[in-house]
Amino acid sequence: MLSASELADRLAEHAEAVCRHYLSAGRVAGKYWIVGDVANSEGRSLYVHLSGPRKGRWADAATDQFGDLLDLVRETCGLVDFRDVADEARRFLNEPHPELPSGPEGDALNYPAVDKPAAERARRLLSMTEPLAGTLAERYLGQRGVVQAARHSALRFHPCCYYRDLRTGLTTSYPALIAAVTDAAGTVTGVHRTWLDPAGDGKAKVEDPRRALGGLLGNAVRFRFPVGSPVPVMVAGEGLESMLSLTEVMPAMPAVSALTANHLGAFRPPVGCQRLYIAADADSAGRHGIRALSRRAQGLGILPLVLAPELGDFNEDLRRLGPVRLVACLRDQLAPEDAMALLPA
């Protein structure tokens, strides 16, 4: 009779098959299975590691639930008794579950193996980009209310960026906004891609027009960020466009986009930081990111302060309420000395 840990390990050997069976509403996204929740709803809150040392581990950013695949079987099937959970796991393991080979970003499609690390591939992609000014990417951000994006060296444009549909395996290319993800020393560890409609009508009409590649954990896309110098006051948040919206009205504020709520919680503040403003989206995942980063900041002796949007995120505030209203909202939330130094009079 297998123990609980042995059952969990056996399930982890077939992590993708477990996800396809119990979380069929989800899909592969890079090295993860993404789905809404343990009730198998559509969405992106719950993620399961499909490879690496954490293969088979999962977490739900919205509910703070986490565990191994045995826990996942329990939650998805609504079981209480361990005997019932173990019986269900053994039943699954005794059935045939053919495994598909993993592709270059962890998808279960029959692609040749890629021997280059993800960070190296990210740097190679970045080297193929061009400055943002005058491109479709600058136009896209302008449509989102971000009119000063070209001043940020972290933002680049790729006129023909490779895109693969993770469901079908079909490949094509679209123009893309590329954002460089860096560590505290300024080393590029990854990139974030936003594929764009070639006709200029927003994002590309694909299922998943935003993806990251490389090492995001602890790192971020950085704006107005001095490398190698103390950063006493800064703001960290989730989405690229939301943080760019804050730089529109606070151009002197060092800012970072961690890209997701989970990565926001794992962001490593720089040495010398005294006040860390956390600008998270107004949803359950955003609240999870705020809590996680606040705990990390407090452990480092940094004062965490939350900036809350009036609507869903700061880009929505900028577009729908306008920059004057956004400045007024921020003035009420910033420390007085920061409001005086960073906001327009």
KEGUNU-442425 format. One record per residue (C-alpha): residue in three letters; x, y, z. Coordinates in nm, 4 decimals, padded with zeros to 6 digits, always signed. Example, Ala and Ser with C-alpha at 12.3 -4.5 7.8 and 13.67 -1.06 7.14 Angstrom:
{pt 'ALA' {+01.2300 -00.4500 +00.7800}}
{pt 'SER' {+01.3670 -00.1060 +00.7140}}
This chain:
{pt 'MET' {+00.0000 +00.0000 +00.0000}}
{pt 'LEU' {+00.1478 +00.3346 -00.1081}}
{pt 'SER' {+00.1745 +00.6161 +00.1446}}
{pt 'ALA' {+00.0276 +00.9621 +00.0802}}
{pt 'SER' {+00.3650 +01.1049 -00.0252}}
{pt 'GLU' {+00.4297 +00.8076 -00.2546}}
{pt 'LEU' {+00.0876 +00.8505 -00.4166}}
{pt 'ALA' {+00.1556 +01.2219 -00.4664}}
{pt 'ASP' {+00.4919 +01.1418 -00.6265}}
{pt 'ARG' {+00.3332 +00.8878 -00.8597}}
{pt 'LEU' {+00.0695 +01.1418 -00.9627}}
{pt 'ALA' {+00.3403 +01.4023 -01.0218}}
{pt 'GLU' {+00.5065 +01.1672 -01.2717}}
{pt 'HIS' {+00.1883 +01.2100 -01.4786}}
{pt 'ALA' {+00.1208 +01.5748 -01.3894}}
{pt 'GLU' {-00.0192 +01.6818 -01.7239}}
{pt 'ALA' {-00.2428 +01.3750 -01.7521}}
{pt 'VAL' {-00.3780 +01.4476 -01.4026}}
{pt 'CYS' {-00.4549 +01.8069 -01.5049}}
{pt 'ARG' {-00.6206 +01.7033 -01.8310}}
{pt 'HIS' {-00.8418 +01.4599 -01.6410}}
{pt 'TYR' {-00.9385 +01.6601 -01.3308}}
{pt 'LEU' {-00.8981 +02.0163 -01.4610}}
{pt 'SER' {-01.0149 +01.9742 -01.8207}}
{pt 'ALA' {-01.1218 +02.3411 -01.8507}}
{pt 'GLY' {-00.7571 +02.4474 -01.8278}}
{pt 'ARG' {-00.4710 +02.4498 -02.0735}}
{pt 'VAL' {-00.0953 +02.4349 -02.0989}}
{pt 'ALA' {+00.0821 +02.7713 -02.0730}}
{pt 'GLY' {+00.4558 +02.7329 -02.0857}}
{pt 'LYS' {+00.5607 +02.5049 -01.7998}}
{pt 'TYR' {+00.2260 +02.5278 -01.6210}}
{pt 'TRP' {-00.1319 +02.4057 -01.6426}}
{pt 'ILE' {-00.3566 +02.7098 -01.5990}}
{pt 'VAL' {-00.7225 +02.6976 -01.4924}}
{pt 'GLY' {-00.9690 +02.9048 -01.2911}}
{pt 'ASP' {-00.9957 +02.7054 -00.9682}}
{pt 'VAL' {-01.0315 +02.3583 -00.8169}}
{pt 'ALA' {-01.3941 +02.3558 -00.9355}}
{pt 'ASN' {-01.2539 +02.3376 -01.2917}}
{pt 'SER' {-01.3778 +02.6825 -01.3894}}
{pt 'GLU' {-01.2259 +02.8668 -01.6822}}
{pt 'GLY' {-00.9690 +03.1248 -01.5823}}
{pt 'ARG' {-00.6034 +03.1751 -01.4888}}
{pt 'SER' {-00.5885 +03.1824 -01.1088}}
{pt 'LEU' {-00.4787 +02.8245 -01.0389}}
{pt 'TYR' {-00.1527 +02.6952 -01.1831}}
{pt 'VAL' {+00.0127 +02.3529 -01.1678}}
{pt 'HIS' {+00.3851 +02.2972 -01.2276}}
{pt 'LEU' {+00.4264 +02.0500 -01.5136}}
{pt 'SER' {+00.8042 +02.0199 -01.5003}}
{pt 'GLY' {+01.1081 +02.0986 -01.2898}}
{pt 'PRO' {+01.1708 +02.0348 -00.9195}}
{pt 'ARG' {+00.8170 +02.1512 -00.8264}}
{pt 'LYS' {+00.6441 +01.9276 -01.0783}}
{pt 'GLY' {+00.2987 +01.8397 -00.9490}}
{pt 'ARG' {+00.2783 +02.1286 -00.7016}}
{pt 'TRP' {-00.0069 +02.3750 -00.7469}}
{pt 'ALA' {-00.1364 +02.7009 -00.6037}}
{pt 'ASP' {-00.4406 +02.9225 -00.6470}}
{pt 'ALA' {-00.3480 +03.2918 -00.6319}}
{pt 'ALA' {-00.7077 +03.3943 -00.5615}}
{pt 'THR' {-00.7767 +03.1652 -00.2642}}
{pt 'ASP' {-00.4255 +03.0969 -00.1265}}
{pt 'GLN' {-00.4899 +02.7226 -00.1641}}
{pt 'PHE' {-00.1905 +02.5082 -00.2562}}
{pt 'GLY' {-00.0652 +02.1534 -00.2346}}
{pt 'ASP' {+00.0381 +01.8453 -00.4276}}
{pt 'LEU' {-00.1643 +01.6473 -00.6798}}
{pt 'LEU' {-00.3162 +01.4285 -00.4105}}
{pt 'ASP' {-00.4598 +01.7443 -00.2568}}
{pt 'LEU' {-00.5814 +01.8429 -00.6020}}
{pt 'VAL' {-00.7639 +01.5125 -00.6457}}
{pt 'ARG' {-00.9283 +01.5644 -00.3052}}
{pt 'GLU' {-01.0416 +01.9183 -00.3882}}
{pt 'THR' {-01.1623 +01.8542 -00.7426}}
{pt 'CYS' {-01.3580 +01.5420 -00.6436}}
{pt 'GLY' {-01.4966 +01.6907 -00.3217}}
{pt 'LEU' {-01.3637 +01.4042 -00.1106}}
{pt 'VAL' {-01.3080 +01.4152 +00.2658}}
{pt 'ASP' {-01.1795 +01.0745 +00.3800}}
{pt 'PHE' {-00.8172 +01.0025 +00.2923}}
{pt 'ARG' {-00.9191 +00.6462 +00.2051}}
{pt 'ASP' {-01.1504 +00.7801 -00.0663}}
{pt 'VAL' {-00.8813 +01.0169 -00.1960}}
{pt 'ALA' {-00.6264 +00.7337 -00.2087}}
{pt 'ASP' {-00.8728 +00.5034 -00.3841}}
{pt 'GLU' {-00.9416 +00.7691 -00.6482}}
{pt 'ALA' {-00.5687 +00.8297 -00.6986}}
{pt 'ARG' {-00.4993 +00.4573 -00.7350}}
{pt 'ARG' {-00.7879 +00.4244 -00.9787}}
{pt 'PHE' {-00.6414 +00.7026 -01.1911}}
{pt 'LEU' {-00.2897 +00.5567 -01.1775}}
{pt 'ASN' {-00.4142 +00.2134 -01.2820}}
{pt 'GLU' {-00.5657 +00.3536 -01.6022}}
{pt 'PRO' {-00.3541 +00.4098 -01.9155}}
{pt 'HIS' {-00.2502 +00.7745 -01.9587}}
{pt 'PRO' {-00.0179 +00.8256 -02.2550}}
{pt 'GLU' {+00.2273 +01.1106 -02.1962}}
{pt 'LEU' {+00.3151 +01.3465 -02.4800}}
{pt 'PRO' {+00.6692 +01.4806 -02.5136}}
{pt 'SER' {+00.7246 +01.8331 -02.3923}}
{pt 'GLY' {+00.8002 +02.1169 -02.6318}}
{pt 'PRO' {+01.0381 +02.4109 -02.5917}}
{pt 'GLU' {+00.8166 +02.6008 -02.3485}}
{pt 'GLY' {+00.6788 +02.2982 -02.1659}}
{pt 'ASP' {+00.3717 +02.2412 -02.3866}}
{pt 'ALA' {+00.2707 +01.8849 -02.4655}}
{pt 'LEU' {+00.3290 +01.9095 -02.8395}}
{pt 'ASN' {+00.5746 +01.7072 -03.0424}}
{pt 'TYR' {+00.8402 +01.9708 -03.1067}}
{pt 'PRO' {+01.2141 +01.9095 -03.1106}}
{pt 'ALA' {+01.3897 +01.9759 -02.7814}}
{pt 'VAL' {+01.5488 +02.3164 -02.7266}}
{pt 'ASP' {+01.8856 +02.3047 -02.5571}}
{pt 'LYS' {+01.9218 +02.6749 -02.4803}}
{pt 'PRO' {+01.8086 +02.8054 -02.1403}}
{pt 'ALA' {+01.4980 +03.0242 -02.1451}}
{pt 'ALA' {+01.6911 +03.3325 -02.0298}}
{pt 'GLU' {+01.9338 +03.2927 -02.3183}}
{pt 'ARG' {+01.6474 +03.2603 -02.5657}}
{pt 'ALA' {+01.4896 +03.5708 -02.4118}}
{pt 'ARG' {+01.8111 +03.7711 -02.4603}}
{pt 'ARG' {+01.8390 +03.6484 -02.8183}}
{pt 'LEU' {+01.4822 +03.7585 -02.8885}}
{pt 'LEU' {+01.5531 +04.0986 -02.7327}}
{pt 'SER' {+01.8587 +04.1422 -02.9554}}
{pt 'MET' {+01.6309 +04.1126 -03.2592}}
{pt 'THR' {+01.4069 +04.4024 -03.1550}}
{pt 'GLU' {+01.4135 +04.7716 -03.2465}}
{pt 'PRO' {+01.3454 +05.0934 -03.0521}}
{pt 'LEU' {+00.9828 +05.1627 -02.9651}}
{pt 'ALA' {+00.9501 +05.5122 -03.1125}}
{pt 'GLY' {+00.7391 +05.5329 -03.4261}}
{pt 'THR' {+00.6312 +05.1667 -03.4160}}
{pt 'LEU' {+00.3006 +04.9845 -03.3939}}
{pt 'ALA' {+00.3809 +04.9061 -03.0294}}
{pt 'GLU' {+00.4116 +05.2761 -02.9436}}
{pt 'ARG' {+00.0816 +05.3359 -03.1221}}
{pt 'TYR' {-00.0809 +05.0523 -02.9257}}
{pt 'LEU' {+00.0307 +05.1974 -02.5933}}
{pt 'GLY' {-00.0827 +05.5435 -02.7024}}
{pt 'GLN' {-00.4288 +05.3993 -02.7581}}
{pt 'ARG' {-00.4116 +05.2818 -02.3971}}
{pt 'GLY' {-00.3335 +05.6331 -02.2730}}
{pt 'VAL' {+00.0421 +05.5749 -02.2387}}
{pt 'VAL' {+00.1897 +05.8475 -02.4603}}
{pt 'GLN' {+00.5442 +05.8658 -02.3206}}
{pt 'ALA' {+00.6358 +05.4982 -02.3551}}
{pt 'ALA' {+00.9251 +05.5548 -02.5949}}
{pt 'ARG' {+01.1373 +05.7079 -02.3185}}
{pt 'HIS' {+01.1586 +05.3683 -02.1446}}
{pt 'SER' {+01.4545 +05.1636 -02.2639}}
{pt 'ALA' {+01.2959 +04.8443 -02.1284}}
{pt 'LEU' {+01.0313 +04.8606 -02.4030}}
{pt 'ARG' {+01.1120 +04.7444 -02.7552}}
{pt 'PHE' {+00.9340 +04.6410 -03.0751}}
{pt 'HIS' {+00.9579 +04.3199 -03.2754}}
{pt 'PRO' {+00.7979 +04.3473 -03.6226}}
{pt 'CYS' {+00.7523 +03.9724 -03.6718}}
{pt 'CYS' {+00.7549 +03.7791 -03.3445}}
{pt 'TYR' {+00.7006 +03.4033 -03.3517}}
{pt 'TYR' {+00.3706 +03.2845 -03.1955}}
{pt 'ARG' {+00.2648 +02.9269 -03.1311}}
{pt 'ASP' {-00.0888 +02.8231 -03.0370}}
{pt 'LEU' {-00.0426 +02.6010 -02.7319}}
{pt 'ARG' {-00.3605 +02.4045 -02.8059}}
{pt 'THR' {-00.3109 +02.3231 -03.1716}}
{pt 'GLY' {+00.0627 +02.3651 -03.2195}}
{pt 'LEU' {+00.0063 +02.5916 -03.5202}}
{pt 'THR' {+00.2646 +02.8673 -03.5608}}
{pt 'THR' {+00.2539 +03.2137 -03.7121}}
{pt 'SER' {+00.4066 +03.5574 -03.6501}}
{pt 'TYR' {+00.2713 +03.8931 -03.5351}}
{pt 'PRO' {+00.4265 +04.2278 -03.4482}}
{pt 'ALA' {+00.4869 +04.2477 -03.0743}}
{pt 'LEU' {+00.5592 +04.4825 -02.7878}}
{pt 'ILE' {+00.8610 +04.3379 -02.6062}}
{pt 'ALA' {+00.9466 +04.4281 -02.2468}}
{pt 'ALA' {+01.2818 +04.3333 -02.0953}}
{pt 'VAL' {+01.2723 +04.1632 -01.7541}}
{pt 'THR' {+01.5857 +04.2350 -01.5498}}
{pt 'ASP' {+01.7332 +04.1627 -01.2095}}
{pt 'ALA' {+01.8645 +04.4217 -00.9638}}
{pt 'ALA' {+02.1979 +04.4394 -01.1477}}
{pt 'GLY' {+02.0276 +04.5159 -01.4786}}
{pt 'THR' {+02.0930 +04.1712 -01.6294}}
{pt 'VAL' {+01.8208 +04.0596 -01.8700}}
{pt 'THR' {+01.6615 +03.7440 -01.7293}}
{pt 'GLY' {+01.3525 +03.7273 -01.9509}}
{pt 'VAL' {+01.1104 +03.9078 -02.1774}}
{pt 'HIS' {+00.7388 +03.9739 -02.1864}}
{pt 'ARG' {+00.5652 +03.9647 -02.5227}}
{pt 'THR' {+00.2371 +04.1338 -02.6199}}
{pt 'TRP' {+00.1406 +04.0281 -02.9705}}
{pt 'LEU' {-00.0357 +04.3027 -03.1666}}
{pt 'ASP' {-00.2938 +04.3187 -03.4434}}
{pt 'PRO' {-00.1031 +04.4160 -03.7611}}
{pt 'ALA' {-00.3943 +04.6444 -03.8546}}
{pt 'GLY' {-00.3446 +04.8464 -03.5374}}
{pt 'ASP' {-00.6609 +04.7215 -03.3654}}
{pt 'GLY' {-00.5201 +04.6427 -03.0219}}
{pt 'LYS' {-00.3772 +04.3044 -02.9310}}
{pt 'ALA' {-00.3519 +04.0202 -03.1820}}
{pt 'LYS' {-00.6675 +03.8127 -03.2174}}
{pt 'VAL' {-00.5237 +03.5030 -03.0549}}
{pt 'GLU' {-00.6214 +03.3091 -02.7451}}
{pt 'ASP' {-00.3251 +03.4203 -02.5355}}
{pt 'PRO' {-00.1709 +03.7440 -02.6705}}
{pt 'ARG' {+00.0595 +03.7920 -02.3691}}
{pt 'ARG' {+00.3355 +03.5553 -02.2612}}
{pt 'ALA' {+00.6585 +03.5730 -02.0651}}
{pt 'LEU' {+00.9800 +03.3862 -02.1342}}
{pt 'GLY' {+01.2761 +03.3380 -01.9026}}
{pt 'GLY' {+01.3347 +03.4076 -01.5348}}
{pt 'LEU' {+01.0620 +03.6251 -01.3816}}
{pt 'LEU' {+01.0826 +03.5147 -01.0179}}
{pt 'GLY' {+01.2120 +03.8050 -00.8095}}
{pt 'ASN' {+01.2736 +04.0156 -01.1210}}
{pt 'ALA' {+01.0647 +04.2698 -01.3124}}
{pt 'VAL' {+01.0329 +04.5126 -01.6019}}
{pt 'ARG' {+01.1941 +04.8324 -01.4694}}
{pt 'PHE' {+01.1130 +05.1954 -01.5521}}
{pt 'ARG' {+01.3267 +05.4919 -01.4436}}
{pt 'PHE' {+01.5271 +05.2493 -01.2332}}
{pt 'PRO' {+01.8890 +05.3466 -01.1532}}
{pt 'VAL' {+02.1106 +05.0389 -01.1649}}
{pt 'GLY' {+02.3666 +05.0189 -00.8855}}
{pt 'SER' {+02.2289 +05.3166 -00.6909}}
{pt 'PRO' {+02.0033 +05.3201 -00.3818}}
{pt 'VAL' {+01.6310 +05.3467 -00.4539}}
{pt 'PRO' {+01.4749 +05.4889 -00.1361}}
{pt 'VAL' {+01.1227 +05.5209 -00.2782}}
{pt 'MET' {+00.9662 +05.3148 -00.5570}}
{pt 'VAL' {+00.6428 +05.1583 -00.6754}}
{pt 'ALA' {+00.5888 +04.7948 -00.7749}}
{pt 'GLY' {+00.2823 +04.6492 -00.9405}}
{pt 'GLU' {+00.1448 +04.3832 -01.1678}}
{pt 'GLY' {+00.0579 +04.4603 -01.5272}}
{pt 'LEU' {+00.2789 +04.6395 -01.7751}}
{pt 'GLU' {+00.0162 +04.8913 -01.8850}}
{pt 'SER' {-00.1003 +04.9601 -01.5306}}
{pt 'MET' {+00.2515 +05.0512 -01.4188}}
{pt 'LEU' {+00.3185 +05.2530 -01.7343}}
{pt 'SER' {+00.0055 +05.4511 -01.6491}}
{pt 'LEU' {+00.1611 +05.5475 -01.3155}}
{pt 'THR' {+00.4817 +05.6574 -01.4872}}
{pt 'GLU' {+00.2722 +05.8875 -01.7064}}
{pt 'VAL' {+00.1746 +06.0974 -01.4038}}
{pt 'MET' {+00.4788 +06.0240 -01.1837}}
{pt 'PRO' {+00.7649 +06.0264 -01.4374}}
{pt 'ALA' {+01.0368 +06.0552 -01.1718}}
{pt 'MET' {+00.9171 +05.7596 -00.9639}}
{pt 'PRO' {+01.1204 +05.4388 -01.0101}}
{pt 'ALA' {+00.8657 +05.1734 -01.1025}}
{pt 'VAL' {+00.8599 +04.8026 -01.1776}}
{pt 'SER' {+00.6065 +04.5714 -01.3365}}
{pt 'ALA' {+00.6252 +04.2158 -01.1995}}
{pt 'LEU' {+00.3683 +04.1162 -01.4689}}
{pt 'THR' {+00.1491 +03.8914 -01.2479}}
{pt 'ALA' {+00.0190 +03.8925 -00.8914}}
{pt 'ASN' {+00.2235 +03.5838 -00.8055}}
{pt 'HIS' {+00.5460 +03.7375 -00.9327}}
{pt 'LEU' {+00.4623 +04.0632 -00.7562}}
{pt 'GLY' {+00.4587 +03.8737 -00.4272}}
{pt 'ALA' {+00.8029 +03.7321 -00.5092}}
{pt 'PHE' {+00.9629 +04.0613 -00.6211}}
{pt 'ARG' {+01.2940 +04.1414 -00.4499}}
{pt 'PRO' {+01.3075 +04.5110 -00.3507}}
{pt 'PRO' {+01.6431 +04.6796 -00.4119}}
{pt 'VAL' {+01.9003 +04.7619 -00.1491}}
{pt 'GLY' {+01.8363 +05.0976 +00.0141}}
{pt 'CYS' {+01.4594 +05.0949 -00.0359}}
{pt 'GLN' {+01.2780 +05.2671 +00.2508}}
{pt 'ARG' {+00.9231 +05.3048 +00.1208}}
{pt 'LEU' {+00.7712 +05.0576 -00.1237}}
{pt 'TYR' {+00.4395 +05.1514 -00.2811}}
{pt 'ILE' {+00.2490 +04.8443 -00.3979}}
{pt 'ALA' {+00.0067 +04.9067 -00.6828}}
{pt 'ALA' {-00.1957 +04.5912 -00.7293}}
{pt 'ASP' {-00.5091 +04.5321 -00.9319}}
{pt 'ALA' {-00.8465 +04.5471 -00.7577}}
{pt 'ASP' {-00.9161 +04.1720 -00.7570}}
{pt 'SER' {-00.8505 +03.8708 -00.5350}}
{pt 'ALA' {-00.5229 +03.7821 -00.7073}}
{pt 'GLY' {-00.4081 +04.1426 -00.6638}}
{pt 'ARG' {-00.4834 +04.1297 -00.2924}}
{pt 'HIS' {-00.2767 +03.8113 -00.2672}}
{pt 'GLY' {+00.0164 +03.9907 -00.4339}}
{pt 'ILE' {-00.0154 +04.2847 -00.1940}}
{pt 'ARG' {-00.0080 +04.0596 +00.1119}}
{pt 'ALA' {+00.2897 +03.8566 -00.0080}}
{pt 'LEU' {+00.5030 +04.1568 -00.1067}}
{pt 'SER' {+00.4054 +04.3484 +00.2082}}
{pt 'ARG' {+00.5318 +04.0612 +00.4237}}
{pt 'ARG' {+00.8538 +04.0432 +00.2237}}
{pt 'ALA' {+00.9084 +04.4209 +00.2529}}
{pt 'GLN' {+00.8430 +04.4272 +00.6269}}
{pt 'GLY' {+01.0919 +04.1444 +00.6755}}
{pt 'LEU' {+01.3537 +04.3635 +00.5066}}
{pt 'GLY' {+01.2704 +04.6669 +00.7195}}
{pt 'ILE' {+01.0918 +04.8441 +00.4317}}
{pt 'LEU' {+00.7651 +05.0296 +00.4835}}
{pt 'PRO' {+00.4994 +04.8902 +00.2422}}
{pt 'LEU' {+00.2242 +05.1319 +00.1340}}
{pt 'VAL' {-00.0638 +05.0319 -00.0910}}
{pt 'LEU' {-00.1822 +05.2387 -00.3882}}
{pt 'ALA' {-00.5379 +05.1463 -00.4861}}
{pt 'PRO' {-00.7014 +05.2312 -00.8210}}
{pt 'GLU' {-01.0529 +05.3677 -00.8304}}
{pt 'LEU' {-01.1530 +05.1203 -01.1018}}
{pt 'GLY' {-01.0030 +04.7828 -01.1953}}
{pt 'ASP' {-00.6418 +04.8953 -01.2431}}
{pt 'PHE' {-00.4439 +05.2152 -01.2987}}
{pt 'ASN' {-00.4604 +05.1917 -01.6770}}
{pt 'GLU' {-00.8385 +05.1858 -01.6560}}
{pt 'ASP' {-00.8203 +05.4884 -01.4252}}
{pt 'LEU' {-00.5974 +05.6738 -01.6725}}
{pt 'ARG' {-00.8145 +05.5952 -01.9756}}
{pt 'ARG' {-01.1595 +05.6383 -01.8255}}
{pt 'LEU' {-01.1050 +05.8989 -01.5534}}
{pt 'GLY' {-00.8136 +06.0912 -01.7039}}
{pt 'PRO' {-00.4702 +06.1973 -01.5751}}
{pt 'VAL' {-00.5996 +06.4856 -01.3583}}
{pt 'ARG' {-00.8295 +06.2531 -01.1631}}
{pt 'LEU' {-00.5528 +05.9921 -01.1372}}
{pt 'VAL' {-00.3131 +06.2501 -00.9919}}
{pt 'ALA' {-00.5743 +06.3559 -00.7366}}
{pt 'CYS' {-00.6310 +05.9927 -00.6383}}
{pt 'LEU' {-00.2583 +05.9336 -00.5919}}
{pt 'ARG' {-00.2085 +06.2565 -00.3972}}
{pt 'ASP' {-00.4465 +06.1263 -00.1306}}
{pt 'GLN' {-00.2464 +05.8009 -00.0980}}
{pt 'LEU' {+00.1194 +05.9044 -00.1228}}
{pt 'ALA' {+00.3217 +06.0203 +00.1765}}
{pt 'PRO' {+00.3139 +06.4038 +00.1738}}
{pt 'GLU' {+00.6838 +06.4370 +00.0901}}
{pt 'ASP' {+00.6449 +06.1926 -00.1985}}
{pt 'ALA' {+00.3350 +06.3644 -00.3318}}
{pt 'MET' {+00.5183 +06.6971 -00.3285}}
{pt 'ALA' {+00.8281 +06.5562 -00.5010}}
{pt 'LEU' {+00.6676 +06.3235 -00.7559}}
{pt 'LEU' {+00.3290 +06.4636 -00.8598}}
{pt 'PRO' {+00.2658 +06.7711 -01.0765}}
{pt 'ALA' {+00.1626 +07.0806 -00.8840}}
